[in-house]
Amino acid sequence: MKPILSILVIAALFLLPTNIHAQAKAKNVVLIVADDLGMLLGCYGNANIKTPNLDALAKRGVCFTRAYSTVASCSPSRASIYTGLYTHQNGQYGLQHATHKQECYPWVQGLPNLLRAVGYYTGLIGKFHTGPDSSFQWDRLTTKTKGRDPHAFAQNAKQFIKDSDKKPFFLVVGFQDPHRAAKGFGNEPFAGDPKEVKYDHATIKLPYYLPDSPASRQDWAEYLQSISRMDRGVGLIIDTLREAGQLDDTLIIFISDNGPPFPGAKTTLYASGIHLPLIMAGPGLPPGRTSNALASYIDLTPTILETAGAKVPSYKQTKLIGKSLMPIAKGDDDKGRDAVFGSHQFHEITMYYPMRTIVTQKYKLIANLDHEKAFPFASDLWGSPSWQYIRTSKVKMMGERSVAAYLHRPKEELYDLSTDPNELKNLAADADQSKTLSDLRERLRAWQVETNDPWTIVYREEKSAFNK
């Protein structure tokens, strides 16, 4: 009887893969990137928006409340996400398309190259927006997706999974929503869709960086509509994974590239530009968990490489300093993660305005390295109904920040995030904050040196003036 019992026990173990899988590592990785989305999700406490699919994803996994992009501009942010290198490390200083022509150095190896080397089938659907092609050699690159149709994204994902032919896969879903379209937010083609969520401009709540006007309200209501459409697309991608039998084997990561496409957010290093969502769900991750640990999008490449069992690349020119987020996502403490860093040089090639920032649990320092210039405008922000109202009506306040303070920045901006989360009261000249300011300066410069920042000398030369 004992040999028979042993055989039955062994057979039972093989017949219970679901329980064993609960502690297994993910085989596949799906990275979903929203375009120009801030912290505008129900799971982040925003009662103004309907995002049931992302709220459900957060309940299945871990929701990071203190995650930051490295820059508040599309192409540079995506390049950092896909390489694990800051913009001044990988060379992608500004936008990649059209006349702007910014892209990574040819020696940089992006995630598709690194994952293909360990047997992954790699693909991207939707917005890519970086280069060169040699650094990002996707097995399948699908940038034509019938615009913003969420069903087209799902169909392309279904075909990608089929083509992976049982290989582990890495798929990036780059939604164009909620970026501005040539007109508004691309909502018109979906006007007759019964599942399209619309918002009443008269009852919505505007963010702190916009003035309350009919133009801003209509602009913001259309923006919210495109967010809900993107959320529906996320739900369809998850359904596709489930139908393919891959959901339980897949790590899903949801992020945005930068903040909302409105003056006061996108292209700035304020919280509205770089404080962004990060949701991770998949095998081995506890459901319904919230993490307040400081996290940077620079950590995403190490996280994905660890999941795939691939090594972090080694370069003679520079090094990756990000760390995998998996230990924190699984519930370990965040010891050693006491700051995140960010930078900005360009958006469009005409928009030179170099900035550096350090964010700690309590404080934030922004160094405006060419502060005597007026802050430049992205063309889509300049042409937005929100800014045109501000400009033509000559209002003095953009919500809670003055137009003058937005356009003309001081050399340094120091904020106490515990009492001033919207970063409106600059403490850099406060004598009581002199030690904090000095400490953050030194830490920011040390990061610049460690990451081979060409702008290090600029900040060093200015320090004598700062200390007067």
C-alpha positions in Angstrom: 0.0 0.0 0.0 2.8 2.4 0.7 4.2 2.5 -2.8 0.7 3.1 -4.2 0.2 5.9 -1.6 3.4 7.5 -2.7 2.4 7.4 -6.3 -0.9 9.0 -5.4 0.8 11.8 -3.5 3.2 12.5 -6.4 0.3 12.5 -8.8 -1.7 14.9 -6.7 1.2 17.3 -6.6 1.2 17.4 -10.4 -2.5 17.8 -10.5 -2.4 21.0 -8.3 -0.3 23.4 -10.4 -2.4 26.4 -9.4 -1.4 26.3 -5.8 2.2 25.9 -6.6 2.0 28.7 -9.2 0.8 31.1 -6.5 4.5 31.4 -5.4 6.0 31.0 -8.9 7.7 33.8 -10.8 6.0 35.3 -13.8 6.9 33.9 -17.2 5.7 36.8 -19.3 5.7 40.6 -18.8 3.2 43.0 -20.1 4.0 46.7 -19.7 1.1 49.0 -20.3 2.0 52.7 -20.9 -0.6 55.4 -20.8 0.2 58.6 -22.7 0.1 61.8 -20.6 -1.8 60.4 -17.6 -1.2 61.8 -14.1 -2.5 60.3 -10.9 -6.1 60.4 -12.3 -7.3 56.9 -11.4 -10.0 55.8 -8.9 -7.5 53.5 -7.1 -5.5 56.6 -6.3 -8.4 58.2 -4.6 -9.7 60.3 -7.5 -13.5 60.3 -7.3 -13.7 62.4 -10.4 -12.8 59.6 -12.8 -14.2 56.2 -13.8 -11.4 53.7 -14.2 -12.9 50.3 -13.1 -10.4 48.1 -15.0 -7.3 49.8 -13.5 -9.0 49.9 -10.1 -9.5 46.1 -10.4 -5.9 45.6 -11.5 -4.8 47.5 -8.4 -6.8 45.2 -6.2 -5.1 42.2 -7.8 -1.7 43.5 -7.1 0.4 46.3 -5.7 -0.3 50.1 -6.0 2.7 52.4 -5.5 1.7 55.8 -4.2 5.2 57.5 -4.5 6.3 56.5 -8.0 8.0 59.1 -10.2 9.1 59.2 -13.9 12.6 60.4 -14.6 11.4 63.2 -16.8 8.1 64.8 -17.9 8.3 64.4 -21.6 7.2 61.5 -23.9 10.3 60.3 -25.7 12.9 60.8 -23.0 10.6 59.2 -20.4 10.1 56.1 -22.6 13.7 55.9 -23.3 14.5 55.8 -19.6 11.8 53.2 -19.0 13.1 50.9 -21.7 16.8 51.3 -20.9 17.1 51.9 -17.1 19.2 55.0 -17.9 18.5 58.7 -17.3 18.2 60.9 -20.3 21.7 62.3 -19.9 23.0 58.7 -19.7 21.2 57.3 -22.7 21.3 60.4 -24.9 17.5 60.7 -25.5 17.2 64.4 -24.4 14.0 65.2 -26.2 11.4 64.1 -28.7 12.3 61.5 -31.3 9.9 62.2 -34.1 9.8 64.8 -36.9 12.3 67.7 -36.7 13.3 67.0 -33.1 15.4 63.9 -34.0 16.5 63.0 -30.5 17.3 59.3 -29.7 19.6 57.1 -27.6 23.3 56.5 -28.2 23.9 53.6 -30.6 25.7 51.6 -27.8 22.6 51.5 -25.6 20.7 48.2 -25.4 17.0 48.5 -24.7 14.7 45.9 -23.1 13.7 44.1 -26.3 17.4 43.4 -27.1 18.2 42.3 -23.6 15.1 40.0 -23.3 15.5 38.5 -26.8 19.0 37.4 -25.7 17.4 35.2 -23.0 14.8 33.7 -25.3 11.9 36.1 -25.0 9.5 37.0 -27.8 9.2 40.8 -27.7 6.7 43.2 -29.1 5.2 46.7 -28.9 1.7 47.8 -29.9 0.9 51.5 -30.3 3.2 54.3 -29.4 6.9 53.6 -29.4 8.5 57.1 -29.8 12.2 56.4 -29.3 15.2 55.0 -31.1 17.5 54.1 -32.7 16.0 50.9 -34.1 19.3 49.0 -33.4 18.8 49.6 -29.7 15.2 48.4 -29.7 14.9 45.3 -31.9 11.4 44.1 -31.4 10.3 40.8 -32.8 7.0 42.5 -33.6 6.4 46.2 -33.8 2.9 47.4 -34.5 2.5 51.1 -34.4 -0.6 51.3 -36.7 -3.5 50.5 -34.4 -6.5 52.3 -35.9 -5.8 55.3 -33.7 -7.3 55.1 -30.3 -9.6 52.1 -30.8 -9.2 49.9 -27.7 -10.5 46.9 -29.5 -7.7 47.2 -32.1 -5.1 47.0 -29.3 -6.7 43.9 -28.0 -6.8 42.2 -31.4 -3.1 43.0 -32.0 -2.3 41.6 -28.5 -4.2 38.4 -29.3 -2.2 38.0 -32.5 1.1 38.7 -30.7 0.5 36.1 -28.1 -0.4 33.6 -30.8 2.8 34.4 -32.7 4.9 34.0 -29.5 4.5 30.2 -30.1 4.7 29.3 -26.4 7.8 31.3 -25.8 7.9 33.6 -22.8 6.9 37.1 -24.0 7.5 40.7 -23.3 4.8 43.0 -24.6 4.5 46.8 -24.4 1.1 48.2 -24.9 1.5 51.9 -25.7 -1.9 53.6 -25.7 -2.2 57.0 -27.4 -4.8 58.0 -24.9 -5.1 60.3 -23.1 -2.6 62.4 -25.2 -4.0 65.3 -27.1 -5.0 64.6 -30.7 -4.9 66.9 -33.7 -8.3 68.1 -32.4 -9.2 67.7 -28.8 -8.6 64.2 -27.4 -9.7 62.0 -30.3 -13.2 61.5 -28.8 -15.2 62.3 -31.9 -14.9 58.9 -33.6 -16.3 57.2 -30.5 -19.3 59.5 -30.1 -21.7 56.7 -31.0 -20.0 54.0 -28.9 -22.5 53.1 -26.0 -19.6 52.2 -23.7 -17.8 55.5 -24.2 -17.8 57.4 -20.8 -18.5 61.1 -21.0 -18.2 63.8 -18.3 -20.2 66.8 -17.6 -17.9 69.8 -17.7 -20.1 71.7 -15.3 -19.7 69.3 -12.4 -16.1 68.0 -12.8 -13.4 69.1 -10.4 -10.4 70.9 -12.0 -6.8 70.3 -10.8 -5.0 72.9 -8.7 -3.0 74.1 -11.7 -5.9 75.2 -13.9 -8.1 78.3 -13.6 -11.8 77.7 -13.4 -13.2 78.7 -16.7 -15.6 77.2 -19.3 -12.7 76.6 -21.7 -10.7 74.7 -19.0 -13.7 72.7 -17.9 -14.5 71.6 -21.4 -10.9 70.8 -22.1 -10.6 68.7 -18.9 -13.9 66.9 -19.5 -12.7 65.7 -22.9 -9.4 64.7 -21.3 -11.2 62.6 -18.7 -13.2 60.9 -21.4 -10.0 59.7 -23.1 -8.7 58.4 -19.8 -11.8 56.2 -19.4 -11.4 54.9 -22.9 -7.8 54.0 -22.1 -9.0 52.2 -19.0 -11.4 50.2 -21.2 -8.4 49.2 -23.4 -6.6 48.0 -20.3 -9.6 45.8 -19.5 -9.5 44.3 -23.0 -5.8 43.5 -22.8 -6.4 41.7 -19.5 -9.3 39.8 -21.0 -7.0 38.8 -23.9 -4.4 37.4 -21.5 -7.1 35.5 -19.7 -8.6 34.0 -22.8 -5.2 32.9 -24.0 -4.5 31.2 -20.7 -1.6 33.5 -19.9 -2.9 35.8 -17.2 -1.7 33.6 -14.3 1.8 33.5 -15.8 2.1 37.2 -16.5 3.5 40.2 -14.6 1.4 43.2 -15.6 2.9 46.7 -15.0 0.9 49.8 -15.6 2.5 53.3 -15.8 2.3 56.6 -17.6 5.1 58.4 -19.4 4.5 61.8 -17.8 1.8 64.0 -16.4 -1.4 65.5 -18.0 -1.0 67.6 -21.3 -1.9 70.9 -19.7 0.1 73.9 -18.7 1.3 73.4 -15.2 1.9 69.6 -15.5 3.5 68.0 -18.6 7.2 69.2 -19.2 7.5 70.4 -15.6 9.3 68.6 -12.7 6.5 69.5 -10.4 4.5 66.6 -8.9 1.9 67.2 -11.6 4.5 66.3 -14.2 6.4 63.4 -12.7 4.5 61.9 -9.8 2.7 59.1 -11.6 0.9 55.8 -11.3 2.6 52.5 -10.9 0.6 49.3 -10.5 2.1 45.8 -10.5 0.1 42.6 -10.5 1.1 39.0 -11.2 2.5 35.7 -9.8 4.0 36.0 -6.3 2.7 39.5 -5.6 0.3 40.1 -2.8 -3.2 41.3 -3.9 -4.6 44.6 -2.7 -1.3 46.0 -1.3 -0.4 49.6 -1.2 3.3 50.7 -1.0 4.3 54.2 0.0 8.0 53.5 -0.8 9.8 55.9 -3.1 10.0 54.3 -6.5 11.4 55.5 -9.8 10.6 54.5 -13.4 14.4 54.0 -13.6 13.8 50.9 -11.6 11.5 49.3 -14.2 14.2 47.9 -16.4 16.0 46.1 -13.5 12.6 44.8 -12.3 11.7 43.4 -15.7 15.1 41.9 -16.2 15.0 40.2 -12.8 11.5 38.7 -13.7 12.9 37.3 -16.9 16.1 36.0 -15.3 18.2 38.3 -17.5 21.3 40.2 -16.3 21.5 44.0 -16.1 23.7 45.3 -18.9 27.2 46.6 -18.3 28.5 49.6 -20.2 31.9 51.2 -20.2 30.3 54.6 -20.7 27.9 54.6 -17.7 26.0 52.3 -15.4 22.5 51.5 -14.3 21.7 52.6 -10.8 18.1 51.5 -10.6 17.1 48.6 -8.5 14.4 45.9 -8.9 11.1 46.8 -7.3 10.1 43.2 -6.8 11.3 43.0 -3.1 9.2 46.1 -2.2 6.2 44.8 -4.2 6.4 41.6 -2.3 6.3 43.4 1.0 10.0 43.8 2.0 11.0 47.1 3.6 12.3 50.0 1.5 15.5 50.5 3.3 18.0 52.4 1.2 15.3 54.0 -1.0 15.3 57.4 0.4 15.4 59.6 -2.7 14.5 59.6 -6.4 15.9 61.9 -9.1 14.7 63.5 -12.3 15.9 65.8 -15.1 14.7 67.7 -18.1 16.5 69.2 -21.1 14.1 69.4 -24.0 10.6 68.4 -25.1 10.5 69.8 -28.6 13.9 70.8 -29.9 13.0 74.5 -29.4 12.2 74.0 -25.7 15.6 74.0 -24.0 15.1 74.4 -20.3 17.5 72.2 -18.2 16.3 71.2 -14.7 17.3 68.6 -12.1 15.4 67.4 -9.1 15.7 65.3 -6.0 12.6 64.0 -4.1 12.8 62.6 -0.6 10.0 61.4 1.7 9.6 64.9 3.0 11.4 67.4 0.7 11.9 68.2 -2.9 14.5 70.4 -4.6 14.3 71.6 -8.2 17.4 73.2 -9.7 16.6 75.4 -12.7 19.9 75.5 -14.5 19.0 78.3 -16.9 16.4 80.0 -14.9 16.7 83.5 -16.5 14.9 82.1 -19.5 11.1 82.1 -19.6 9.7 78.6 -19.3 9.0 77.3 -22.8 5.8 75.8 -24.1 5.1 72.6 -25.9 3.1 73.3 -29.0 0.2 71.1 -27.9 0.0 72.9 -24.5 0.3 76.3 -26.2 -2.6 75.5 -28.5 -4.8 74.0 -25.8 -8.1 75.8 -25.0 -6.8 76.0 -21.4 -3.7 78.0 -22.1 -5.4 80.1 -24.8 -8.0 81.2 -22.2 -5.2 82.1 -19.8 -3.2 84.0 -22.4 -6.1 85.9 -24.0 -8.0 86.7 -20.8 -4.7 87.8 -19.2 -5.7 86.1 -15.9 -3.0 86.3 -13.2 -3.5 82.8 -11.6 -3.3 79.4 -13.1 -5.4 77.8 -10.4 -3.3 78.1 -7.2 0.0 79.1 -8.9 0.5 82.5 -10.5 1.1 82.8 -14.2 4.2 84.8 -13.4 5.6 82.1 -11.1 5.0 79.5 -13.8 6.7 81.4 -16.6 9.7 82.7 -14.6 11.4 80.3 -12.2 14.0 81.0 -9.5 17.4 79.3 -9.4 16.2 76.8 -6.9 12.8 75.6 -5.6 12.6 73.8 -2.2 9.3 72.4 -1.1 8.2 70.6 2.1 5.9 67.9 0.6 4.4 67.0 4.0 2.7 70.4 4.3 2.8 71.6 0.7 2.1 68.6 -1.7 1.2 70.9 -4.6 4.6 72.6 -4.3 3.4 76.2 -4.1 5.5 77.7 -1.3 9.2 77.9 -2.2 11.4 77.6 0.9 14.8 78.0 -0.7 15.3 81.5 0.8 14.1 80.4 4.2 16.9 80.6 6.8 15.4 77.8 8.8 15.7 75.5 5.8 19.4 76.3 4.9 20.7 72.9 6.1 18.0 71.0 4.3 18.8 73.0 1.1 22.5 72.4 1.5 22.1 68.7 2.1 19.8 68.3 -1.0 22.2 70.2 -3.1 25.0 67.9 -2.2 23.0 64.8 -2.8 21.8 66.1 -6.2 25.3 66.9 -7.3 26.5 63.4 -6.1 23.9 61.8 -8.3 24.9 64.0 -11.2 28.5 62.8 -10.8 27.5 59.2 -10.4 25.4 59.3 -13.6 27.9 61.3 -15.7 25.6 64.3 -16.1 27.1 66.9 -18.5 25.3 69.6 -16.6 27.3 68.9 -13.3 29.6 71.8 -14.0 26.7 74.1 -14.4 25.3 73.4 -11.0 28.8 73.5 -9.4 29.6 76.9 -10.8 26.3 78.4 -9.7 26.7 77.2 -6.1 28.7 80.3 -5.0 25.9 82.4 -6.1 23.3 80.2 -4.4 25.2 80.5 -1.1 25.3 84.3 -1.1 
